Amino acid sequence: MDSLIFAANTVLPLLLLMSLGFLSRRIGLLNDVLVKGINQLVFKLFLPVNLCYNVMKTPYDAEMSGTAFLLITFGLLALWGFLFFLVPRIEKDRKKIGVLIQGMGRSNYAIFGIPLVAMLFPGQDTSLAALLVVVTVPIYNVMSVIALSIYGGEQKINWKKILLNIVKNPLIISTLLGYALWLLRFQPPQFLLTTMKDITSLSTPLALFCLGGAIRFASARAHLKQLLIGVSGKLVFSPLIFLTLSVICGLRGVALACVLIAFGAPTAVSSFPMAQQMGGDGELAAEQVAFTSAFSILTTFLFIFAMKSLALI
């Protein structure tokens, strides 16, 4: 019963915040322009400040799991490689292939995952989740661009554009800045720290609220096969395989939770506009985001309940 309550108390706040965003859009309090504007604030201001602050405030005696870094890095690369091999063999529509590969490989790590780890371990050092952005975000972005370039409208992979997008990514910049300040043992003035802390406290609910507002449930009948493959692959098989491997490798606690979000968080919201811009099936991309976001509440609850019951977190 304790494990059940723990899992419910962790996941239900996420569900309620996302539901408020979804309902706000349905009753007209949110529209496309407002959701887009909030998304820009979240990605370019709130989350970067959150990441920089959490990394910068990491205790100097904090344990950073090298095993988690290696497993997530090589695990993500292996997953994407497998998807590039498998998906073209089960889907023949080229515009859908790239979207399916991206949908199953790219997690909503920053908006959904980092807040989840913070809720799982209140008052504990969860800076490992923030530091892993340096690994996860470049892999997600690089591999997504490659997939959509090969199976979309672009005929040639633009490596310069890929590298530029990585260098300009505000989540990566803020994480590296926080890490540099941490290495230099630099302490900003108290008024700045207080402001950063206030922004950090706002970032989680605002990001989840906006995620709920961005969810769309279009007609899914035409894409039933693709959605069954995409949602089950993203939320069930991928996290199940890599969580099992992580447990065998000895990961526990925060490190294991980071594996869960790296492989089992819903498909990133930004995958929808990227698919549209690069000639992929935009409708399928939007539905992939919507359905993985909705069903991730159930799958996340079950994974957390199982891990708590087995005393792994």
C-alpha positions as CSV (number, residue, x, y, z in Angstrom):
1,M,0.0,0.0,0.0
2,D,2.8,2.4,0.8
3,S,4.3,1.8,-2.7
4,L,0.9,2.5,-4.3
5,I,0.5,5.8,-2.4
6,F,4.0,6.8,-3.2
7,A,3.5,6.2,-6.9
8,A,0.1,8.0,-6.9
9,N,1.5,11.0,-5.0
10,T,4.3,11.3,-7.6
11,V,2.2,10.9,-10.8
12,L,-1.1,12.6,-9.9
13,P,0.4,16.1,-9.6
14,L,1.7,15.7,-13.1
15,L,-1.7,14.5,-14.4
16,L,-3.5,17.4,-12.7
17,L,-1.2,20.1,-14.0
18,M,-1.4,18.7,-17.5
19,S,-5.2,18.3,-17.2
20,L,-5.5,22.0,-16.2
21,G,-3.5,23.0,-19.3
22,F,-5.7,20.8,-21.5
23,L,-9.0,22.0,-20.0
24,S,-7.8,25.6,-20.2
25,R,-7.3,25.2,-23.9
26,R,-10.7,23.5,-24.4
27,I,-12.6,26.3,-22.7
28,G,-10.7,29.1,-24.5
29,L,-8.3,30.3,-21.9
30,L,-5.4,29.1,-24.0
31,N,-5.0,29.4,-27.8
32,D,-2.3,28.5,-30.3
33,V,-0.6,31.9,-30.0
34,L,-0.5,31.8,-26.2
35,V,0.6,28.2,-26.0
36,K,3.4,28.9,-28.4
37,G,4.5,32.0,-26.4
38,I,4.5,30.1,-23.1
39,N,6.5,27.3,-24.8
40,Q,9.1,29.8,-25.8
41,L,9.3,31.2,-22.3
42,V,9.6,27.7,-20.8
43,F,12.3,26.6,-23.3
44,K,14.3,29.8,-23.5
45,L,14.0,31.2,-19.9
46,F,12.4,29.0,-17.2
47,L,13.9,25.6,-17.9
48,P,17.4,27.0,-18.6
49,V,17.4,29.0,-15.4
50,N,16.1,25.9,-13.6
51,L,18.9,23.7,-15.0
52,C,21.6,26.3,-14.4
53,Y,20.5,26.8,-10.8
54,N,20.2,23.1,-9.9
55,V,23.6,22.3,-11.4
56,M,25.3,25.3,-9.8
57,K,23.8,24.4,-6.4
58,T,25.0,20.7,-6.7
59,P,26.8,19.8,-3.4
60,Y,30.5,19.3,-4.1
61,D,30.4,15.9,-2.4
62,A,27.5,14.8,-4.5
63,E,27.8,11.4,-6.2
64,M,27.6,11.5,-10.0
65,S,26.9,8.1,-11.4
66,G,29.4,7.4,-14.3
67,T,27.5,4.2,-14.9
68,A,24.3,6.2,-15.5
69,F,26.0,8.5,-18.0
70,L,27.5,5.6,-19.9
71,L,24.4,3.5,-19.9
72,I,22.1,6.3,-21.0
73,T,24.5,7.5,-23.7
74,F,25.2,4.2,-25.3
75,G,21.7,3.0,-24.6
76,L,20.2,5.9,-26.5
77,L,22.6,5.4,-29.4
78,A,21.7,1.7,-29.5
79,L,18.0,2.4,-29.4
80,W,18.1,4.8,-32.3
81,G,20.3,2.4,-34.3
82,F,17.7,-0.3,-33.7
83,L,14.9,2.0,-34.7
84,F,16.6,2.9,-37.9
85,F,16.9,-0.8,-38.7
86,L,13.4,-1.9,-37.6
87,V,10.9,0.9,-38.5
88,P,11.5,0.9,-42.3
89,R,10.8,-2.9,-42.3
90,I,7.4,-2.5,-40.6
91,E,6.3,0.9,-42.2
92,K,6.5,1.6,-45.9
93,D,5.3,5.2,-46.0
94,R,8.5,7.3,-45.9
95,K,6.9,10.3,-44.3
96,K,5.7,8.1,-41.4
97,I,9.0,6.3,-41.0
98,G,11.0,9.3,-39.8
99,V,8.1,10.4,-37.5
100,L,7.9,6.9,-35.9
101,I,11.7,6.7,-35.4
102,Q,11.7,10.2,-33.8
103,G,8.5,9.4,-31.7
104,M,10.0,6.3,-30.1
105,G,13.5,7.6,-29.7
106,R,13.0,11.2,-28.5
107,S,11.8,11.8,-24.9
108,N,10.3,14.9,-23.3
109,Y,13.2,14.8,-20.9
110,A,13.4,18.4,-19.7
111,I,9.7,19.3,-19.3
112,F,8.3,15.9,-18.1
113,G,11.3,14.0,-16.8
114,I,13.3,16.4,-14.6
115,P,10.2,17.6,-12.7
116,L,9.3,13.9,-12.2
117,V,12.7,13.1,-10.6
118,A,12.3,16.1,-8.3
119,M,8.9,14.9,-7.2
120,L,10.2,11.3,-6.7
121,F,13.0,12.6,-4.4
122,P,11.8,15.7,-2.6
123,G,14.6,17.5,-0.7
124,Q,17.3,15.3,-2.2
125,D,20.1,16.0,-4.6
126,T,18.7,15.4,-8.1
127,S,21.2,17.4,-10.1
128,L,22.3,14.2,-11.9
129,A,19.0,14.5,-13.9
130,A,20.0,18.1,-14.9
131,L,23.6,17.1,-15.8
132,L,22.3,14.4,-18.1
133,V,20.8,17.0,-20.3
134,V,24.3,17.4,-21.8
135,V,24.0,13.8,-23.0
136,T,20.3,13.4,-23.8
137,V,19.4,16.7,-25.6
138,P,22.2,16.5,-28.3
139,I,21.4,12.8,-29.0
140,Y,17.6,13.5,-29.3
141,N,18.1,16.4,-31.6
142,V,20.9,15.1,-33.8
143,M,19.2,11.7,-34.4
144,S,15.8,13.3,-35.0
145,V,17.2,15.6,-37.6
146,I,18.9,12.7,-39.3
147,A,15.8,10.5,-39.3
148,L,13.6,13.3,-40.7
149,S,16.2,14.2,-43.2
150,I,16.4,10.7,-44.6
151,Y,12.7,10.0,-44.4
152,G,11.2,13.5,-45.0
153,G,11.3,16.4,-47.3
154,E,15.0,17.1,-47.1
155,Q,17.2,15.1,-49.4
156,K,20.6,15.9,-47.8
157,I,21.7,15.9,-44.2
158,N,22.8,19.4,-43.2
159,W,25.5,18.7,-40.6
160,K,26.3,22.3,-40.2
161,K,22.7,23.1,-39.3
162,I,22.6,20.1,-36.8
163,L,25.7,21.3,-35.0
164,L,24.4,24.9,-35.0
165,N,21.2,23.8,-33.4
166,I,23.1,21.9,-30.7
167,V,25.4,24.8,-29.9
168,K,22.4,27.2,-29.7
169,N,20.3,25.0,-27.6
170,P,19.4,27.0,-24.4
171,L,19.1,23.8,-22.2
172,I,22.7,22.7,-23.1
173,I,24.1,26.3,-22.7
174,S,22.5,26.7,-19.3
175,T,23.6,23.3,-18.1
176,L,27.2,23.9,-19.2
177,L,27.1,27.4,-17.6
178,G,25.9,26.0,-14.3
179,Y,28.6,23.3,-14.5
180,A,31.3,25.9,-15.2
181,L,30.1,28.0,-12.3
182,W,30.1,25.0,-10.1
183,L,33.6,24.0,-11.1
184,L,34.8,27.6,-10.4
185,R,33.0,27.5,-7.0
186,F,31.4,30.8,-8.0
187,Q,28.6,32.1,-5.8
188,P,26.3,34.8,-7.3
189,P,25.0,37.5,-5.0
190,Q,22.1,36.4,-2.8
191,F,19.5,38.6,-4.7
192,L,20.4,36.8,-7.9
193,L,20.2,33.3,-6.3
194,T,16.8,34.2,-4.8
195,T,15.5,35.3,-8.2
196,M,16.8,32.1,-9.9
197,K,15.2,30.0,-7.1
198,D,11.9,31.7,-7.6
199,I,12.0,31.1,-11.4
200,T,13.0,27.5,-10.8
201,S,10.0,27.0,-8.6
202,L,7.7,28.3,-11.4
203,S,9.3,26.3,-14.2
204,T,7.9,22.9,-13.3
205,P,4.2,23.7,-13.0
206,L,4.3,26.1,-15.9
207,A,6.1,23.6,-18.2
208,L,3.6,20.8,-17.3
209,F,0.6,23.2,-17.7
210,C,1.9,24.2,-21.1
211,L,2.5,20.6,-22.1
212,G,-1.2,19.8,-21.3
213,G,-2.3,22.9,-23.3
214,A,-0.3,21.6,-26.3
215,I,-1.9,18.2,-26.4
216,R,-4.2,17.5,-29.3
217,F,-6.3,14.4,-29.9
218,A,-7.0,14.4,-33.6
219,S,-8.7,11.5,-35.4
220,A,-6.4,8.6,-34.8
221,R,-8.2,5.9,-36.8
222,A,-6.1,6.5,-39.9
223,H,-2.9,6.0,-37.9
224,L,-4.1,3.3,-35.5
225,K,-1.3,0.8,-36.5
226,Q,1.4,3.4,-36.3
227,L,0.2,4.7,-32.9
228,L,0.0,1.2,-31.4
229,I,3.6,0.6,-32.5
230,G,4.8,4.1,-31.4
231,V,3.1,4.3,-28.0
232,S,3.9,0.8,-26.9
233,G,7.5,1.1,-28.1
234,K,8.0,4.4,-26.4
235,L,6.3,3.8,-23.1
236,V,6.5,0.1,-22.5
237,F,9.3,-1.8,-24.3
238,S,12.0,0.8,-24.4
239,P,11.9,1.7,-20.6
240,L,11.3,-2.0,-19.7
241,I,14.4,-3.1,-21.5
242,F,16.7,-0.4,-20.3
243,L,15.5,-0.3,-16.7
244,T,16.1,-4.1,-16.5
245,L,19.6,-3.6,-17.9
246,S,20.2,-0.7,-15.4
247,V,19.1,-2.8,-12.4
248,I,21.5,-5.6,-13.5
249,C,24.3,-2.9,-13.7
250,G,23.5,-1.9,-10.1
251,L,21.7,1.5,-10.7
252,R,19.4,2.6,-7.9
253,G,17.6,5.7,-6.7
254,V,18.0,8.9,-8.7
255,A,20.2,7.3,-11.3
256,L,17.5,4.6,-12.0
257,A,14.8,7.3,-12.2
258,C,17.0,9.2,-14.8
259,V,17.0,6.0,-16.9
260,L,13.2,5.8,-16.7
261,I,12.8,9.4,-18.0
262,A,15.5,9.1,-20.6
263,F,13.8,6.1,-22.2
264,G,10.2,6.2,-20.9
265,A,9.1,9.8,-20.9
266,P,6.5,10.8,-23.5
267,T,7.6,12.0,-27.0
268,A,9.0,15.5,-26.9
269,V,6.5,18.3,-27.9
270,S,9.1,19.9,-30.2
271,S,9.0,16.8,-32.4
272,F,5.7,17.9,-33.9
273,P,6.9,21.3,-35.4
274,M,10.2,19.7,-36.4
275,A,8.3,16.9,-38.4
276,Q,6.2,19.5,-40.1
277,Q,9.2,21.7,-41.1
278,M,11.2,18.7,-42.4
279,G,8.5,17.1,-44.6
280,G,7.4,14.3,-42.2
281,D,3.8,13.3,-41.4
282,G,2.8,16.2,-39.1
283,E,-0.6,14.8,-38.1
284,L,1.0,11.5,-37.0
285,A,3.7,13.4,-35.1
286,A,1.0,15.5,-33.2
287,E,-0.9,12.3,-32.3
288,Q,2.3,10.6,-31.1
289,V,2.9,13.5,-28.7
290,A,-0.7,13.5,-27.5
291,F,-1.1,9.8,-27.0
292,T,2.3,9.2,-25.4
293,S,1.7,12.2,-23.1
294,A,-1.7,10.8,-22.0
295,F,-0.7,7.2,-21.6
296,S,2.6,8.0,-19.9
297,I,0.7,8.9,-16.8
298,L,-0.4,5.2,-16.5
299,T,2.9,3.7,-17.5
300,T,5.0,6.0,-15.3
301,F,2.7,5.2,-12.4
302,L,3.2,1.4,-13.0
303,F,7.0,1.7,-13.4
304,I,7.3,3.8,-10.2
305,F,5.0,1.5,-8.3
306,A,7.1,-1.6,-9.4
307,M,10.4,0.1,-8.6
308,K,9.2,1.3,-5.2
309,S,7.8,-2.2,-4.4
310,L,11.2,-3.7,-5.2
311,A,13.0,-1.1,-3.2
312,L,14.9,0.1,-6.2
313,I,14.1,3.8,-5.6
